[in-house]
Amino acid sequence: MNELTKEELISEILKLINTNDNTKIDFNPNYIEYFEQDELIEIRDVLLCKKEENKKPSRDLIDDIFDKCS
């Protein structure tokens, strides 16, 4: 299995947190030393789940609108 480095995990986390492409999110470089790799993976996975959960209401709303317009 090809594991990501801490730096790559933090980069993924920052991308998941960022909601606007024009916004730059800074992070404390000490996080690389502070967090263990498994903790960063867990943070990333939680953010991925939340992102998916937030998409569902939008899909449901779109389906509802489509049904009403059909």
PEPENOR-V359116 format. One record per residue. PSI is psi in degrees with one decimal (NA if undefined). NEAR is the number of other C-alpha atoms within 12 Angstrom. D_LAST is the distance of its C-alpha to the last C-alpha in Angstrom with 2 decimals. Layout:
BEGIN
{{PSI/NEAR/D_LAST} {PSI/NEAR/D_LAST}}
END
This chain:
BEGIN
{{137.0/3/47.45} {101.7/5/47.24} {146.0/12/47.27} {151.1/16/46.36} {167.0/18/49.06} {-40.3/25/48.92} {-41.2/23/48.34} {-39.8/18/45.34} {-43.8/27/43.88} {-39.0/35/44.43} {-44.0/25/42.77} {-42.8/23/39.65} {-45.0/28/39.73} {-38.6/25/40.02} {-38.0/23/37.02} {-33.5/23/34.94} {-36.6/23/36.22} {124.8/18/35.65} {-4.1/13/32.35} {123.3/11/33.34} {-20.3/11/34.86} {-4.3/8/37.19} {132.9/11/38.74} {127.0/13/41.74} {122.1/18/42.38} {152.9/15/46.00} {155.0/16/47.37} {120.8/13/50.82} {-17.8/13/52.50} {-17.8/13/54.28} {-33.8/19/51.09} {-36.6/20/51.97} {-33.6/15/55.18} {-47.3/14/53.92} {142.1/20/51.00} {159.0/18/51.53} {-41.8/21/49.30} {-31.3/18/47.75} {-41.0/19/46.90} {-38.5/28/45.16} {-43.1/24/43.19} {-43.2/18/42.14} {-46.6/24/41.12} {-44.9/26/39.04} {-38.6/19/37.38} {-43.7/17/36.56} {-39.4/23/35.01} {-42.9/20/32.94} {-44.0/15/31.66} {-38.2/16/30.86} {-43.6/20/29.00} {-39.9/15/26.83} {-36.3/14/26.35} {-24.3/14/25.22} {-32.7/14/22.55} {-48.4/14/20.91} {-34.9/14/19.75} {-43.1/14/18.23} {-41.5/14/16.31} {-41.4/14/15.24} {-44.3/14/14.18} {-43.8/14/12.15} {-42.5/14/10.44} {-44.2/13/9.96} {-43.2/12/8.62} {-42.1/11/6.09} {-40.3/10/5.21} {-30.3/9/5.57} {-12.6/8/3.81} {NA/7/0.00}}
END
